[in-house]
Structures are given as structure tokens and as C-alpha cells.
Amino acid sequence: MSAASRSRSRVRASLFSAGAAAAALILSACSSGGTSGGGGDTNFIMGADGISTAKQGDRGTAPDLSGKTVDGKQLDVADYKGKVVVLNIWGSWCAPCRAEAPNLETVYKDLKSQNVQFVGINTRDTSIQNARAFEKDMGITFPSLYDPTGKLMLRFQKGTLNPQAVPSTLVIDREGKIASRSLAALSESKLRKMITPVLAEK
């Protein structure tokens, strides 16, 4: 084999490896969130369904999640204290986010009369127009904070049920504490499974 042939073989092999790594990342989730948390001594349990939960007395408080929404309004998640809040981290560039969006909207419409509020956090979209187009195309009616650099995700403390991927979904209890987390796109039934026990709490 000539030197040129060996060089072409190495390039093909490295391209294949890069492609396989990218495919694995897409299958698991769109991306790692690059957050500071996840490790350390934790008080939550990961279920076989991929949903992590924390008992009422062991929950961490959600950080300050406030700012401008995709449609230019001001929003502070703390204003929803007393309601169960479903927080979904998404990007218009993320195929699993697109797949789960109709499930989120369906469950939101079903539960909003029961003091359940959905809030999105749009992240890593280079243009707010892309985020707005996603919401319009998917028929999303709940608000989303616009967080193109991911700074809101970095506010979650290490060792808490923090978002570490896109998409991620958190359920925040009536006291503003994080009750459960999923780091993958959710079916309607899995989403309801996350919300129902928190909604039943007194």
C-alpha cells in the first residue's frame, strides 16, 4: 500500500469515528448541557425509566430563573411559587425537542387548570427568530425564557437534579424545589408520570 493510500485510509477511519461519535450523541440527547452539577453526594434516585426523583425533604431549591422570554416579555419562575412548575430545556436545532414538543403542549393544556405551569428555557439558538419559529410550528402556548448562552442552566448547583442535556425536563414542586428530572425526550405518559405524584403532594 502506498503512503497516499495509507493516508486516505486513516482519514476515512477518523471520519467514520467522528460520525459514530456524533450519532451516539444524537441518540442519547442533542447535547451535554455543560453544567457544573451532577456529581457529588446526591439525594435522588434514578428510576428504570430514566427519571430521577427526590423525596420531599431531600429536594434542592431551584435557582433564580428569570429574564426575557422568546416573545420579549419578562418572566421569573419564582412568581409561580404555589404551583407545580414543569421546566423544559429545548433548542430549535434539537430533533428530540421537536419530537417531544406536542406531548408537552398536550399535557400543559390538560393540567394548567390544576395549578400546573409549564415554562421552557430555549438554549443555544443563535437567533431568536429560530426559537419563535419553533414555538409557532409546534403550537407551543406556554412561555419560554430565551437563554442562548446557557447561563440559566449553569445556575443549578452541583449534586442537584440539574439539567445536563438538551432536552431536559424538571418538575418543581409548590415550594420551588426540584422534585424530578428527565434528561431525554419524554412521551406524554412519562411526562404525566413525573408530574402526577408532585401534584398529589400536600
HUWOKA-V180870 format. One record per residue. PHI is phi in degrees with one decimal (* if undefined). OMEGA is omega in degrees with one decimal (NA if undefined). NEAR is the number of other C-alpha atoms within 10 Angstrom. Layout:
((PHI:OMEGA:NEAR) (PHI:OMEGA:NEAR))
//
This chain:
((*:-179.2:5) (-73.6:178.3:7) (-62.1:-179.8:8) (-64.5:179.4:9) (-65.2:178.7:10) (-62.3:-180.0:11) (-64.3:178.7:11) (-64.0:179.0:12) (-63.2:179.2:12) (-64.4:179.2:12) (-62.5:179.4:12) (-61.1:-179.5:12) (-63.7:-178.8:12) (-70.6:176.0:12) (-64.8:178.5:12) (-62.8:179.5:12) (-61.5:179.5:12) (-64.1:179.1:12) (-64.1:179.3:12) (-65.0:179.2:12) (-64.9:179.0:12) (-64.2:179.7:13) (-63.6:179.0:13) (-62.9:179.1:12) (-64.7:-179.6:13) (-65.0:-179.1:14) (-66.7:-176.7:13) (-79.3:177.5:15) (-177.1:-178.0:22) (-67.3:-178.4:24) (-166.3:169.1:15) (-73.1:-178.8:14) (-76.6:-178.9:22) (65.3:-176.6:12) (-85.8:-177.2:19) (-85.3:-170.0:16) (-100.8:175.3:19) (110.3:-177.4:16) (-93.0:175.7:9) (85.6:-178.7:9) (-78.2:-175.5:9) (-115.4:179.9:15) (-116.7:-179.3:16) (-124.6:-175.8:19) (-120.6:176.4:14) (-90.6:177.9:13) (-81.9:178.6:9) (-62.9:180.0:7) (-83.8:179.8:8) (85.0:179.4:13) (-96.8:177.3:20) (-96.3:-179.0:19) (-131.0:175.7:22) (-128.1:177.0:20) (-66.8:-175.6:13) (-51.2:-177.3:14) (-78.3:-174.3:9) (-110.8:-173.1:15) (-87.9:173.7:22) (-87.3:179.6:22) (-77.6:175.5:17) (-65.8:180.0:23) (-74.4:174.0:18) (-63.7:178.3:12) (-125.2:-177.1:16) (-142.9:178.6:17) (152.0:-179.7:17) (-84.2:176.6:15) (-87.8:177.7:20) (-57.6:179.7:21) (-96.0:170.4:15) (86.5:178.4:12) (-91.3:176.8:11) (-91.7:179.6:11) (-142.2:174.6:17) (-131.3:-178.0:14) (-58.8:179.9:20) (-60.5:178.4:16) (-66.6:180.0:10) (-94.1:177.5:19) (-56.1:-172.7:15) (101.9:174.0:13) (-111.5:168.6:20) (-82.1:-178.3:27) (-111.5:173.9:27) (-104.5:-175.5:23) (-108.3:-178.2:21) (-118.3:178.2:24) (-95.9:-173.6:25) (-147.5:172.8:29) (-142.6:-178.7:25) (-66.3:-178.1:22) (-82.5:-170.1:16) (-101.4:-178.3:17) (-60.7:176.7:17) (-61.3:177.1:21) (-64.6:178.4:24) (-64.2:-178.7:19) (-67.1:-175.8:14) (-88.5:-174.7:19) (-54.5:179.1:21) (-62.6:178.0:16) (-66.5:178.6:18) (-62.2:-178.5:24) (-64.6:179.0:17) (-61.5:-178.2:13) (-68.4:176.6:17) (-58.9:-179.4:21) (-62.1:179.9:14) (-68.7:-169.2:11) (-107.5:-175.0:17) (-62.4:177.9:15) (-74.7:179.1:9) (-102.1:-179.9:11) (64.2:172.2:13) (-114.6:-179.8:23) (-116.6:173.9:22) (-96.5:174.7:24) (-139.3:174.2:22) (-96.2:165.9:21) (-125.4:177.9:26) (-84.2:-176.9:27) (-131.8:175.2:26) (62.0:170.5:20) (-87.6:-176.3:19) (-73.5:-179.1:14) (-134.6:177.8:11) (-65.3:177.5:20) (-63.6:177.6:13) (-63.2:179.3:15) (-65.5:179.2:24) (-63.9:179.6:18) (-64.0:177.9:12) (-60.1:-179.2:18) (-59.9:179.9:20) (-66.3:-179.0:11) (-61.9:-176.4:10) (-88.1:-179.9:15) (69.7:-178.3:13) (-76.8:-178.7:18) (-111.5:176.3:13) (-87.6:-175.6:15) (-76.0:174.8:19) (-133.7:171.0:28) (-69.3:178.3:25) (-98.0:-172.7:26) (-135.3:-172.1:24) (-61.7:-178.0:17) (-96.3:178.2:13) (79.2:-176.5:18) (-65.7:179.3:12) (-67.4:178.7:21) (-63.9:-178.4:23) (-74.0:179.4:18) (-79.4:180.0:16) (-73.9:-176.8:23) (-73.7:173.8:17) (-59.9:177.6:16) (86.9:177.5:16) (-99.8:174.9:24) (-78.1:-175.2:30) (-94.7:176.6:28) (-74.3:-177.6:27) (-122.9:-177.8:25) (-152.5:173.2:21) (-119.7:4.6:26) (-84.2:167.5:29) (-136.3:175.3:23) (-132.9:177.6:29) (-119.6:170.1:26) (-111.7:-178.5:28) (-107.4:-176.1:28) (-75.0:-175.2:25) (-64.2:179.4:20) (-92.0:-179.7:16) (83.7:-179.8:22) (-108.4:-174.0:22) (-83.2:-175.2:27) (-93.7:-177.8:29) (-155.8:-176.4:26) (-149.2:168.5:27) (-125.7:179.2:26) (-107.2:179.7:23) (-145.4:176.2:21) (-60.3:-173.5:25) (-112.5:167.3:22) (-75.8:177.3:15) (-59.9:-176.8:16) (-67.8:178.5:10) (-67.6:178.5:15) (-63.6:177.9:21) (-63.0:179.3:16) (-63.1:177.8:12) (-73.1:-172.2:22) (-82.9:-170.2:22) (-53.5:-178.9:12) (-65.0:-179.7:11) (-72.1:178.5:19) (-64.4:-178.3:18) (-79.1:-177.9:7) (-68.0:177.4:10) (-105.8:NA:5))
//
